[in-house]
Amino acid sequence: MMDLGLPDDHVSDIEQDVNATSTSVDCTNLDTDYDPALVIAFVCIFIFGILFCIFGYRCYKAVLFLTGFTFGLIIVYLICQEEALLPKYGNIGISTLSGFLYGLICLLVPYVGFFTLGFHAGLLLGLVAMILSPLTYSVWISIIFLLGAGLFGAVANVCFPSLTVMFTSLIGGAGIAISFDYFVEKLRMTNWVWSHIKGKEYAELCWFSWLLLGLWPFLVVVGCIVQCLLTARGFTIHTYPYKKRGPVRRRLTREERALARQAKYRYLYQVRTAGGDILSQSYIQSLQKSQLDTMSTHMSTLQTQEESKFDENIRQLH
């Protein structure tokens, strides 16, 4: 460099002004040069965000599948891109297949699905805490803090599935805010948040960037209200049937078992004798009827014989 004969303090001030100028952004003109693949991706994220915010608790199976699908796709794609073993479309195909398989696991095994959903929500809550904190963190401290927050959210969601209302609203609101951030300012707010995680200096933001950031908590509140009052009202997630135990049966004593056995035998005897009494009554009635018929026949025969004898006696007298 050429020495201009300026003091060191003045040179450092000039360098700071140059850096500030280079990091300044133009908030008047919007960049509309969008990538078609990214447009499709963020439109899907926007639709999924609406589904999470409004029907997250009611359609929890679809939410669990989408959460697992997104998680598996992103993780596998980052690993494939880091290793660079396959071309771009090969990485996309492998990551999509892996996300689909992990989404099925989250759908068929509710524990895994709720754990993954709570882990995402915990990461977002930890990210909010880091943004609100005035302290600066190194990369490793940020990673450890976010992992701890994610595990806390995962365990909480597994133990209390009713937290799905708040967690789905949190994730859905974040997805909608990121989608608007891409179409309005090409992920400037997202990069600002990512700079907080890495502990680096971040660029300046426009006034509408803060509106996009404030859209997130607004959507969280709206999603919780809509689900609690409309979509999730009167609906309960039944994913742990084995927890519903019946009443515990007390073991009977020897005397109680003997009394129960006697009562059982007494009941069976009453049923048997009641049926036998009915049969015996009908049988006796039939016998009595047959005897009455026999007696009436015998009496009529005797009467006929006596009349015939009386007639013979009269003839002999004449």
VEXRO-212886 format. One record per residue (C-alpha): x negated, y, z negated. Coordinates in steps of 0.05 Angstrom, whole numbers, plus 5000, padded with zeros to 4 digits. Example, Ala and Ser with C-alpha at 12.3 -4.5 7.8 and 13.67 -1.06 7.14 Angstrom:
2
475449104844472749794857
This chain:
318
500050005000498050715011496451114949500651754947497252024885503551984843503651804769505251094750511651304713514251664774512651064818516450604772522451074774522351074850522150314851528150274804531950754849530250334910532449694875538950024853540150264924538849574952543649244903549049754914555049524954559749855002566849834974570050195032569149685088571548965081567848405116572847995156567947515188570646875157568146165166573945725190571845135146571545585084578245895102581445205103578045025037580245655001587345605028587744904999584945164933590245714933595845204944593044744890592545344843599945494852601544764839597344764776600345414749607645254761608344494761602044284724605543934667611543664706607343374762601643154718600042544760598742964822594743444779590442884752589142614822587243294849582743444790578942784798578642874874575743574868570843374814568242764851567843124918563743704891558943284849557442784904556743324957551743704915547743074903547742884977545843584998540143594948537342934971538443095045539142365065545042455113547143005162552343515142558443125166555742495133555242855067562343105075565042415091561442075033563542614984570742595007571141844999567941884930572842434909578642014933576341404893575241814830582042144839585241454841581641274777584241904743591241754768591341014747587641114681590841704645585241744594580141894648584742384682586242784620578942764600576843054668582343584665580343794595573043804616574544304672578644744626573144724572568044944624572345534642573445724570566045694557564846124618569746644591566046644525559346754560562147334601565047674540558747574499553848154502547947684495543647404551542246664556537246244592539345724642538645134595542345464538547945634586548344914611548344624540553745124518558144974578557444224570559244284496565344704513567344214567566843614521570943984468576444124518576343404544577043094475582443604456586543444519585942694508588342754436593743274451596743194521601343784509595244234520596044064594600644664601595245154581589544784615593144724682594945454680587645624665584945204723590445424772589346164756581846084767583145754835587846304858583046854834577146534871581346474934583047214932575847364917573547024981578547365027577648054996570248114981566847465002565947164931562547774902565947684835564346944836556947094847557247594791559847054744554646564769549247074753551547074681550546324678543546354707541746934662539547384720541148094739547648174777549648644832554449214824561949094831567349494865573449744828577949224858573148674835575448794765582648744788581048054817577847854751583848114712588347714758585847074725588447184653594947474682596146834721594546414660599846774619604946734675603545994686604345834612610946224608613845904671612045204649614345274578621045594597622645254663618644684694616044334631622244434589625143774565619543364597614742934558608542574583608941834566601941574577600441224511605940714499601940284452601940844401609340774392609640244339616139954312617939944239613339524196616938894173615938724099614038004085619637644047618537293981620036563970626536713935628737183990627136664043631136134004637136603999636636764073636436024090642435884046646336454078644636184147646935474129653235754097654936144160653735544204658135104158663735614161663435644236663434884242669034774191673235324222672934974289674234304256680434574219683334814284682234134316685033764256691334194254692834064327691533324318696133284257701633664294701133174352701632574304707632874269711032984335709832274357712432004290718632424294720032164364719031444340723631544280729131864322728731274371729030774314735031114282738831134346737530384355740030224285746230634295747830264359746929584325751429774267756930004315756529354353757128944289763029354267766529224332765428464326768228464256774628804279775528294335774827714286780128014241785028044299
